[in-house]
Amino acid sequence: MKRLVISIALVLLVLGASVFELLYVCARSDEYADRIDKIEELIYSGDNSTALKNCEALEKDWDGESKKIYTLLIHDYVDSVGNCLSKMRSHLENNSLDMYFAESTGAKKALASIKGSEYPYYENIL
């Protein structure tokens, strides 16, 4: 009977940790995608200096956040977001808005890929 209770407790612990990871990664992905959208709104309104400051803050925050997410995800996913954010800032500094929007689209896709990789779909489990 003790073994059964211990087994159930371990299964519940693993399920709880899995749900926590899913919620954490999804929330962070959504947060960063929303922040990219807000930067784009600033660019559309013509406030490029504030957009650049927000983009720099976004990149800095991602550098800190990526260290936490590295423990949970495949590094290639996390690195691709960081690379896109770095290129976004660079293009915004050079006032190359077309390239900025191309990179921001790539960052959003990478964030969506991170989020999608956490859902308990058949292809993610195998």
Residue frames as a rotation matrix with the C-alpha (Angstrom) as fourth column:
MET 1
0.565 0.825 0.000 0.00
0.825 -0.565 0.000 0.00
0.000 0.000 -1.000 0.00
LYS 2
0.361 -0.522 -0.773 2.90
0.209 -0.762 0.613 2.34
-0.909 -0.383 -0.166 0.76
ARG 3
-0.668 -0.655 0.352 4.33
0.445 0.028 0.895 1.82
-0.596 0.755 0.273 -2.70
LEU 4
-0.098 0.734 0.672 1.03
0.972 -0.074 0.223 2.73
0.214 0.675 -0.707 -4.29
VAL 5
0.787 0.381 -0.485 0.76
0.528 -0.822 0.212 5.95
-0.318 -0.423 -0.848 -2.29
ILE 6
-0.024 -0.891 -0.454 4.36
0.118 -0.454 0.883 6.87
-0.993 -0.032 0.116 -3.11
SER 7
-0.650 -0.179 0.738 3.77
0.708 0.211 0.674 6.11
-0.276 0.961 -0.010 -6.82
ILE 8
0.350 0.861 0.369 0.64
0.913 -0.401 0.070 8.25
0.209 0.313 -0.927 -6.92
ALA 9
0.677 -0.159 -0.719 2.44
0.296 -0.835 0.464 11.07
-0.674 -0.527 -0.518 -5.11
LEU 10
-0.424 -0.905 -0.035 5.30
0.252 -0.155 0.955 10.95
-0.870 0.396 0.294 -7.63
VAL 11
-0.417 0.360 0.835 2.92
0.906 0.090 0.413 10.94
0.073 0.928 -0.364 -10.59
LEU 12
0.690 0.716 -0.107 1.08
0.724 -0.682 0.102 13.93
0.000 -0.148 -0.989 -9.15
LEU 13
0.316 -0.682 -0.659 4.38
0.192 -0.634 0.749 15.72
-0.929 -0.363 -0.069 -8.57
VAL 14
-0.691 -0.580 0.430 5.46
0.492 0.059 0.869 15.15
-0.530 0.812 0.244 -12.18
LEU 15
-0.043 0.764 0.644 2.09
0.962 -0.142 0.232 16.25
0.269 0.630 -0.729 -13.53
GLY 16
0.760 0.311 -0.570 2.16
0.530 -0.805 0.266 19.36
-0.376 -0.504 -0.777 -11.36
ALA 17
-0.124 -0.895 -0.428 5.66
0.156 -0.444 0.882 20.26
-0.980 0.043 0.195 -12.54
SER 18
-0.647 -0.070 0.759 4.61
0.741 0.177 0.648 19.70
-0.180 0.982 -0.063 -16.16
VAL 19
0.414 0.870 0.268 1.59
0.887 -0.452 0.096 21.97
0.204 0.198 -0.959 -15.81
PHE 20
0.585 -0.280 -0.761 3.74
0.299 -0.798 0.523 24.63
-0.754 -0.534 -0.383 -14.13
GLU 21
-0.532 -0.843 0.078 6.27
0.331 -0.122 0.936 24.50
-0.780 0.523 0.344 -16.97
LEU 22
-0.352 0.497 0.794 3.53
0.925 0.056 0.375 24.72
0.142 0.866 -0.479 -19.59
LEU 23
0.705 0.696 -0.137 1.89
0.710 -0.690 0.145 27.71
0.006 -0.199 -0.980 -17.92
TYR 24
0.323 -0.671 -0.668 5.20
0.246 -0.622 0.744 29.47
-0.914 -0.404 -0.035 -17.29
VAL 25
-0.679 -0.650 0.340 6.53
0.458 -0.014 0.889 29.11
-0.573 0.760 0.308 -20.84
CYS 26
-0.140 0.715 0.685 3.19
0.952 -0.092 0.291 30.03
0.271 0.693 -0.668 -22.44
ALA 27
0.756 0.428 -0.496 2.79
0.588 -0.776 0.227 33.10
-0.288 -0.463 -0.838 -20.25
ARG 28
-0.008 -0.846 -0.532 6.32
0.159 -0.527 0.835 34.31
-0.987 -0.078 0.139 -21.00
SER 29
-0.680 -0.212 0.702 5.89
0.689 0.144 0.711 33.70
-0.252 0.967 0.048 -24.74
ASP 30
0.276 0.880 0.387 2.64
0.920 -0.359 0.159 35.66
0.279 0.312 -0.908 -24.78
GLU 31
0.636 -0.083 -0.767 4.18
0.428 -0.790 0.440 38.47
-0.643 -0.608 -0.467 -22.71
TYR 32
-0.405 -0.884 -0.234 7.10
0.204 -0.337 0.919 38.94
-0.891 0.325 0.317 -25.10
ALA 33
-0.538 0.304 0.786 4.88
0.838 0.089 0.539 38.74
0.094 0.948 -0.303 -28.19
ASP 34
0.605 0.789 -0.110 2.65
0.796 -0.593 0.122 41.45
0.032 -0.161 -0.986 -26.67
ARG 35
0.333 -0.564 -0.756 5.68
0.237 -0.726 0.646 43.62
-0.913 -0.394 -0.108 -25.96
ILE 36
-0.729 -0.552 0.404 6.78
0.498 -0.022 0.867 43.26
-0.469 0.834 0.291 -29.60
ASP 37
-0.033 0.816 0.578 3.28
0.956 -0.143 0.257 44.32
0.292 0.561 -0.775 -30.69
LYS 38
0.733 0.299 -0.611 3.50
0.545 -0.795 0.266 47.42
-0.406 -0.528 -0.746 -28.48
ILE 39
-0.267 -0.890 -0.370 6.86
0.225 -0.431 0.874 48.34
-0.937 0.150 0.316 -29.98
GLU 40
-0.667 0.076 0.741 5.34
0.745 0.100 0.660 48.01
-0.024 0.992 -0.123 -33.45
GLU 41
0.470 0.881 0.043 2.49
0.876 -0.472 0.096 50.31
0.105 -0.008 -0.994 -32.42
LEU 42
0.425 -0.407 -0.808 5.05
0.267 -0.797 0.542 52.90
-0.865 -0.447 -0.230 -31.32
ILE 43
-0.686 -0.699 0.201 6.80
0.360 -0.087 0.929 52.63
-0.632 0.709 0.312 -34.68
TYR 44
-0.281 0.671 0.686 3.52
0.931 0.017 0.364 53.05
0.233 0.742 -0.629 -36.53
SER 45
0.747 0.580 -0.325 2.78
0.653 -0.734 0.189 56.16
-0.129 -0.353 -0.927 -34.49
GLY 46
0.610 -0.564 0.556 6.22
0.177 -0.588 -0.790 57.58
0.772 0.580 -0.259 -35.38
ASP 47
0.736 -0.334 0.588 7.79
-0.676 -0.392 0.624 57.36
0.022 -0.858 -0.514 -31.91
ASN 48
0.634 -0.524 -0.569 10.93
0.001 0.737 -0.676 55.51
0.773 0.428 0.468 -32.93
SER 49
-0.344 -0.820 0.456 13.05
-0.530 -0.231 -0.816 56.69
0.775 -0.523 -0.355 -29.98
THR 50
-0.025 0.423 0.906 10.63
-0.966 0.223 -0.131 55.20
-0.258 -0.878 0.403 -27.43
ALA 51
0.907 0.342 -0.248 10.32
-0.410 0.854 -0.322 52.10
0.102 0.393 0.914 -29.58
LEU 52
0.203 -0.918 -0.342 14.11
-0.193 0.305 -0.933 51.72
0.960 0.256 -0.115 -29.55
LYS 53
-0.481 -0.344 0.807 14.25
-0.822 -0.144 -0.551 52.09
0.306 -0.928 -0.213 -25.76
ASN 54
0.397 0.723 0.566 11.49
-0.831 0.545 -0.114 49.48
-0.391 -0.425 0.817 -25.38
CYS 55
0.835 -0.145 -0.532 13.26
-0.262 0.745 -0.613 47.18
0.485 0.651 0.584 -27.82
GLU 56
-0.243 -0.968 0.062 16.51
-0.431 0.050 -0.901 47.47
0.869 -0.245 -0.429 -25.86
ALA 57
-0.336 0.206 0.919 14.64
-0.930 0.081 -0.359 46.73
-0.148 -0.975 0.165 -22.63
LEU 58
0.751 0.658 -0.045 12.93
-0.649 0.725 -0.233 43.78
-0.120 0.204 0.972 -24.30
GLU 59
0.464 -0.667 -0.584 16.25
-0.204 0.561 -0.803 42.34
0.862 0.491 0.124 -25.43
LYS 60
-0.533 -0.681 0.502 17.78
-0.622 -0.087 -0.778 42.82
0.573 -0.727 -0.377 -21.98
ASP 61
0.029 0.647 0.762 14.78
-0.940 0.278 -0.200 41.21
-0.341 -0.710 0.616 -20.29
TRP 62
0.856 0.277 -0.437 14.93
-0.452 0.811 -0.371 38.26
0.251 0.515 0.819 -22.70
ASP 63
-0.067 -0.957 -0.282 18.61
-0.394 0.285 -0.874 37.73
0.917 0.052 -0.396 -21.85
GLY 64
-0.651 -0.121 0.750 17.62
-0.759 0.080 -0.646 37.30
0.018 -0.989 -0.144 -18.21
GLU 65
0.324 0.894 0.308 14.53
-0.837 0.423 -0.347 35.27
-0.441 -0.145 0.886 -18.98
SER 66
0.522 -0.127 -0.844 16.32
-0.627 0.614 -0.480 32.97
0.578 0.779 0.241 -21.40
LYS 67
-0.615 -0.785 0.083 18.53
-0.611 0.406 -0.680 31.67
0.500 -0.468 -0.729 -18.61
LYS 68
-0.402 0.569 0.717 15.42
-0.653 0.371 -0.660 30.39
-0.642 -0.734 0.222 -16.83
ILE 69
0.621 0.734 -0.275 13.84
-0.694 0.352 -0.628 29.02
-0.364 0.581 0.728 -19.99
TYR 70
-0.094 -0.752 -0.652 17.08
-0.868 0.383 -0.317 27.25
0.488 0.537 -0.689 -21.02
THR 71
-0.807 -0.238 0.540 16.49
-0.529 0.697 -0.484 24.77
-0.261 -0.676 -0.689 -18.23
LEU 72
-0.080 0.909 0.409 13.05
-0.277 0.374 -0.885 23.94
-0.957 -0.184 0.222 -19.62
LEU 73
0.844 0.513 -0.155 13.39
-0.219 0.066 -0.974 24.00
-0.489 0.856 0.168 -23.41
ILE 74
0.429 -0.670 0.606 15.62
0.884 0.450 -0.128 23.10
-0.187 0.591 0.785 -26.32
HIS 75
-0.118 -0.595 -0.795 18.31
0.451 -0.746 0.491 25.76
-0.885 -0.300 0.356 -26.65
ASP 76
-0.795 -0.201 0.572 17.80
0.605 -0.208 0.768 26.29
-0.035 0.957 0.287 -30.39
TYR 77
0.182 0.946 0.269 14.29
0.867 -0.284 0.409 27.64
0.463 0.159 -0.872 -29.79
VAL 78
0.657 0.055 -0.752 15.47
0.599 -0.644 0.476 30.07
-0.457 -0.763 -0.456 -27.14
ASP 79
-0.380 -0.901 -0.207 18.51
0.489 -0.386 0.783 31.18
-0.785 0.196 0.587 -29.14
SER 80
-0.514 0.218 0.830 16.44
0.818 -0.168 0.551 31.96
0.259 0.961 -0.092 -32.22
VAL 81
0.659 0.751 -0.042 14.26
0.715 -0.608 0.345 34.36
0.234 -0.257 -0.938 -30.22
GLY 82
0.438 -0.572 -0.693 17.33
0.417 -0.554 0.721 36.06
-0.796 -0.605 -0.004 -28.77
ASN 83
-0.617 -0.685 0.388 18.89
0.637 -0.145 0.757 36.43
-0.463 0.714 0.526 -32.22
CYS 84
-0.082 0.678 0.730 15.71
0.864 -0.317 0.391 37.93
0.497 0.663 -0.560 -33.65
LEU 85
0.805 0.394 -0.444 15.43
0.582 -0.671 0.459 40.41
-0.117 -0.628 -0.769 -30.77
SER 86
-0.008 -0.901 -0.435 19.04
0.441 -0.393 0.807 41.47
-0.898 -0.185 0.400 -31.24
LYS 87
-0.700 -0.207 0.683 18.52
0.712 -0.144 0.687 41.98
-0.044 0.968 0.249 -34.97
MET 88
0.371 0.898 0.236 15.30
0.864 -0.428 0.267 43.90
0.341 0.105 -0.934 -34.29
ARG 89
0.641 -0.187 -0.745 17.18
0.423 -0.724 0.546 46.35
-0.641 -0.664 -0.385 -32.08
SER 90
-0.440 -0.898 0.033 19.97
0.461 -0.194 0.866 46.70
-0.771 0.396 0.499 -34.64
HIS 91
-0.474 0.336 0.814 17.55
0.838 -0.113 0.534 47.39
0.271 0.935 -0.228 -37.49
LEU 92
0.656 0.742 -0.136 15.65
0.741 -0.600 0.301 49.90
0.142 -0.299 -0.944 -35.39
GLU 93
0.265 -0.664 -0.699 18.89
0.392 -0.588 0.707 51.71
-0.881 -0.462 0.105 -34.53
ASN 94
-0.773 -0.606 0.187 19.71
0.365 -0.183 0.913 51.93
-0.519 0.774 0.363 -38.24
ASN 95
-0.250 0.801 -0.545 16.15
-0.514 -0.586 -0.626 53.05
-0.820 0.124 0.558 -39.00
SER 96
-0.839 0.002 -0.543 15.67
-0.471 0.495 0.730 50.07
0.270 0.869 -0.415 -41.33
LEU 97
-0.322 0.806 0.496 12.01
-0.828 0.015 -0.561 49.53
-0.459 -0.591 0.663 -40.60
ASP 98
0.447 0.482 -0.753 11.36
-0.809 0.577 -0.112 46.92
0.381 0.660 0.648 -43.30
MET 99
-0.285 -0.647 -0.708 14.07
-0.156 0.760 -0.631 44.70
0.946 -0.069 -0.317 -41.88
TYR 100
-0.833 0.048 0.551 12.83
-0.553 -0.096 -0.827 45.39
0.013 -0.994 0.107 -38.36
PHE 101
0.122 0.982 0.147 9.34
-0.951 0.158 -0.265 44.16
-0.283 -0.107 0.953 -39.21
ALA 102
0.340 -0.089 -0.936 10.77
-0.512 0.817 -0.263 41.07
0.789 0.569 0.232 -40.91
GLU 103
-0.686 -0.672 -0.280 12.73
-0.090 0.460 -0.883 40.22
0.722 -0.580 -0.376 -37.75
SER 104
-0.645 0.506 0.572 9.79
-0.734 -0.204 -0.648 40.98
-0.211 -0.838 0.503 -35.47
THR 105
0.453 0.783 -0.427 7.68
-0.867 0.499 -0.004 38.56
0.210 0.372 0.904 -37.47
GLY 106
0.010 -0.555 -0.832 10.43
-0.177 0.818 -0.548 35.98
0.984 0.153 -0.090 -37.06
ALA 107
-0.889 -0.331 0.316 10.56
-0.333 -0.008 -0.943 36.61
0.315 -0.944 -0.103 -33.32
LYS 108
-0.142 0.923 0.359 6.81
-0.960 -0.039 -0.278 36.20
-0.242 -0.384 0.891 -33.00
LYS 109
0.534 0.296 -0.792 6.96
-0.597 0.795 -0.105 32.94
0.599 0.529 0.601 -34.96
ALA 110
-0.428 -0.770 -0.472 9.79
-0.082 0.554 -0.829 31.68
0.900 -0.316 -0.301 -32.77
LEU 111
-0.792 0.214 0.572 7.82
-0.608 -0.189 -0.771 32.58
-0.057 -0.958 0.279 -29.63
ALA 112
0.308 0.946 -0.097 4.76
-0.950 0.300 -0.091 30.80
-0.057 0.120 0.991 -31.04
SER 113
0.245 -0.317 -0.916 6.97
-0.344 0.855 -0.388 27.79
0.907 0.410 0.100 -31.80
ILE 114
-0.836 -0.534 0.124 8.22
-0.261 0.188 -0.947 27.76
0.483 -0.824 -0.296 -28.22
LYS 115
-0.401 0.779 0.482 4.67
-0.853 -0.126 -0.507 27.92
-0.334 -0.615 0.715 -26.96
GLY 116
0.492 0.644 -0.586 3.50
-0.836 0.536 -0.113 25.23
0.241 0.546 0.802 -29.37
SER 117
-0.200 -0.662 -0.722 6.32
-0.342 0.738 -0.582 22.90
0.918 0.131 -0.374 -28.41
GLU 118
-0.887 -0.166 0.432 5.03
-0.451 0.102 -0.887 22.76
0.103 -0.981 -0.165 -24.85
TYR 119
0.064 0.992 0.106 1.49
-0.996 0.071 -0.060 21.60
-0.067 -0.102 0.993 -25.57
PRO 120
-0.409 -0.247 0.878 0.85
-0.417 0.907 0.061 17.89
-0.812 -0.341 -0.474 -24.96
TYR 121
0.521 0.502 -0.690 0.34
-0.840 0.157 -0.520 16.98
-0.153 0.850 0.503 -28.60
TYR 122
0.934 -0.087 0.345 1.20
0.109 0.993 -0.046 13.57
-0.339 0.081 0.937 -29.94
GLU 123
0.654 -0.713 0.254 4.15
0.394 0.035 -0.918 14.84
0.645 0.701 0.304 -32.02
ASN 124
0.285 -0.547 0.787 5.57
-0.693 -0.684 -0.225 16.73
0.662 -0.482 -0.574 -29.02
ILE 125
0.673 0.025 0.739 5.48
-0.644 0.510 0.570 13.68
-0.363 -0.860 0.360 -26.81
LEU 126
0.820 -0.411 0.399 7.32
0.515 0.834 -0.199 11.46
-0.251 0.368 0.895 -29.28
